[in-house]
């Protein structure tokens, strides 16, 4: 799982909450540019991306993530109340879920459990 957020305190809180869940191999990044490099060196099944990003928008970052044969599941985080673009992405199937900030980590964890089940049940995922 890869989480990219420009706010260090969000990365720290994420790490603290998910520390006890050993089933997650977590990669944290403050910039989308750094995270894109990880996509080429690590097997990433789930991406949690802050939207928008300062240097690369969340959707630009996600586009880079989709270059591989097995696209990761994408969860977006946003501070914006206008979620029309995110709703469209949900309808198109390019986005798994999105959450408003501040993040409720328990709700996010439930979404991650659903995401893992979705990965297991994908055709050709075995």
C-alpha positions in Angstrom: 0.0 0.0 0.0 1.3 3.4 -0.9 0.1 6.6 0.8 1.1 10.0 -0.5 0.1 13.2 1.3 1.9 16.6 1.3 1.2 17.1 5.1 3.7 15.3 7.3 1.4 15.2 10.2 -1.1 13.1 8.1 1.7 10.7 7.2 2.7 10.4 10.8 -0.9 9.8 12.0 -1.4 7.2 9.3 1.8 5.4 10.2 0.8 5.5 13.9 -2.7 4.1 13.3 -1.7 1.3 10.9 1.5 0.3 12.8 -0.2 -2.6 14.5 -1.6 -4.1 11.3 1.3 -6.2 10.1 -0.6 -7.4 7.0 0.1 -4.0 5.3 3.4 -3.2 3.6 3.2 0.6 3.8 5.1 3.1 1.7 4.7 6.7 2.7 5.6 9.7 0.5 5.2 13.4 0.8 5.4 14.1 -2.9 3.8 12.4 -5.9 7.0 12.5 -7.8 8.8 10.4 -5.2 5.8 8.1 -5.0 5.8 7.5 -8.8 9.4 6.1 -8.5 8.1 3.6 -5.9 5.5 2.4 -8.3 8.3 1.2 -10.6 10.3 -0.6 -7.8 7.6 -2.0 -5.5 4.4 -4.1 -6.0 1.7 -1.6 -5.0 -1.9 -2.9 -4.9 -3.5 0.0 -3.1 -2.9 3.7 -3.4 -4.2 6.4 -1.1 -3.6 9.8 -2.6 -4.2 13.3 -1.3 -6.2 15.3 -3.9 -5.1 17.8 -5.1 -1.4 17.6 -4.8 0.9 20.6 -5.0 3.3 19.4 -7.7 1.3 16.6 -9.3 -2.4 16.3 -9.0 -3.8 13.1 -7.5 -5.3 12.2 -10.9 -1.9 12.7 -12.7 -0.3 10.6 -10.0 -3.0 7.9 -10.5 -2.5 8.0 -14.2 1.2 7.1 -13.7 0.1 4.3 -11.4 -2.0 2.7 -14.1 0.8 2.0 -16.5 1.2 -1.5 -15.1 -0.8 -4.6 -16.1 -2.7 -4.9 -12.8 -3.9 -1.4 -11.9 -3.9 -0.7 -8.2 -7.0 0.2 -6.2 -7.2 4.0 -5.7 -8.6 5.8 -2.6 -8.6 9.6 -2.7 -8.5 12.0 0.2 -9.7 15.5 -0.2 -10.3 18.7 1.8 -12.6 20.1 -0.9 -16.4 19.9 -0.5 -17.0 19.9 -4.2 -16.5 16.3 -5.0 -18.1 16.2 -8.5 -14.9 15.0 -10.2 -14.4 12.3 -7.6 -18.0 11.2 -7.9 -17.4 10.9 -11.7 -14.3 8.8 -11.1 -16.3 6.5 -8.8 -18.9 6.0 -11.5 -16.2 5.3 -14.1 -14.5 2.8 -11.9 -11.2 4.6 -11.8 -11.6 5.4 -8.1 -12.5 2.8 -5.4 -13.5 5.3 -2.7 -12.8 8.8 -1.4 -12.8 10.4 2.0 -13.0 13.9 3.3 -10.2 15.2 5.5 -9.7 15.0 8.4 -9.5 11.2 7.9 -11.4 8.8 10.1 -8.8 6.0 10.2 -11.3 3.4 11.3 -13.5 4.1 8.2 -10.4 4.1 6.0 -9.3 0.8 7.5 -12.7 -0.7 6.6 -12.3 0.6 3.1 -8.8 -1.1 2.9 -10.3 -4.4 4.0 -12.9 -4.0 1.2 -10.1 -3.1 -1.2 -8.1 -6.2 -0.3 -11.2 -8.4 -0.8 -11.7 -6.7 -4.2 -8.1 -7.5 -5.1 -8.5 -11.2 -4.1 -11.7 -11.5 -6.2 -10.3 -9.8 -9.3 -10.1 -12.0 -12.4 -6.6 -13.2 -13.1 -5.4 -12.0 -9.6 -4.1 -15.5 -8.6 
